[in-house]
Amino acid sequence: MKIGLIKEGKIPADKRVPFTPSQLAEITENYAGQLSFYVESSEIRCFTDSEYQEAGVEVVDDISFCDLLMGIKEVPVAQLINNKTYVFFSHTIKKQSHNRKLLQTILEKNITLMDYELLKDQKGNRTVAFGRWAGIVGAYNGLLTYGQKSGLFDLKRAFECFDREEIKRELHKVQLPPIKIVVTGTGRVAKGALEVLNEVGIRSVPQKDFLVQYFDEPVYTILNGSDYNRRKTDGGFDKEEFYNFPDKYESHFLKYAEVSDILIAAAYWDHRAPKLFQLEDISSEDFSLSVIADITCDINGSVPTTLRVSTIADPVFDVDRENFSELPAFGKQTSISVMAIDNLPTELPRDASEEFGTQLTEHFIPELLQDKSAVLEKATIAKDGDLTIEFIYLKDYVDERKNTEKDDEEY
């Protein structure tokens, strides 16, 4: 099997790669005669062409001869090759409107599409993800935003740091007053965020103390779904019911928003589930949040102040508390500053790629060598010009031919 690492084409460009040069060299040696790798020449990825060549990996200008094409972000429709097999993060399974045209074209071109997000073990847990790095960079950016807004400290941007070690050194500059930080989520993303908060020396406190006590130092608390969602009928919470019928629940997050200065939103959100708060809630004098690092980055999602996605080049925008409109970053001292970058791991691409490649080596590569892999079947969205059975629910999504201006702008 010939496997090609494609040049990332989406704009803004993503610097991450599925495998580092040394990982490809090791995989090639371990699976000699079974797998061969080729890298499409690129001037943007975090590992240079020469680094791959030095590791013994062939760099080519035309990757179309390969059997499997591996990328990271969505492939622009003009660059999709007919009748090929691709694996990348397609961002289509939630019926994201801006990627409708992508999935339509994949079907039209008879492309087999696998999605990293759908690679799972027997228990249904994801096996490959960049979540930890989204959490690390997201929390770092949240602190950076607070430092800029307050004028108390200034950090180097994450993408300007060479690696995780330089991030650690930058965090030594953080000097916080006795503020309160609330973190939603307990998965990979949240754990990555906690790495940063713990490195700064911020103390974790129980939710009850967080809500009622004053502290003479910065503190944070962690919330899972049961801590801020309750059944509408009786105020109870049942995990299985919440996952299956989230519309039966309502949020009671506001009590945390009334005592917190920074929100780090790191919890997965189902579109049927309640939002953390309503946009009109921010006009209340009791709403104390001034900085929101929305790592989830769902537009019109769990965090209503995420009016749009921000970018690495322009990471922060403000939301006016009175009329809910967007303002320039730090436009008013009283406004809420929002960091909502949707490709956070690419700010630390070398570290993030290395961990991702390790996961792929363990969980993806062995599946490629099986005659029939249930894991890969479940991760396949499209095949033979049609949606697979598991994703037939996307039929109405791909049949909608009225592409929006946003669709066109994406590609």
PyMOL commands that set and color helices and strands:
alter all, ss='L'
color gray80, all
select helices_A, chain A and resi 21-30+49-54+77-79+97-108+116-118+131-150+158-160+164-171+188-200+207-212+225-228+239-244+246-248+254-257+279-283+344-347+349-363+365-368+374-378+389-399+405-410
alter helices_A, ss='H'
color red, helices_A
select strands_A, chain A and resi 2-5+36-40+58-60+68-70+85-87+112-114+180-184+203-204+219-223+229-231+249-251+262-265+291-294+316-319+326-327+336-339+380-383+386-387
alter strands_A, ss='S'
color yellow, strands_A
deselect
rebuild
show_as cartoon
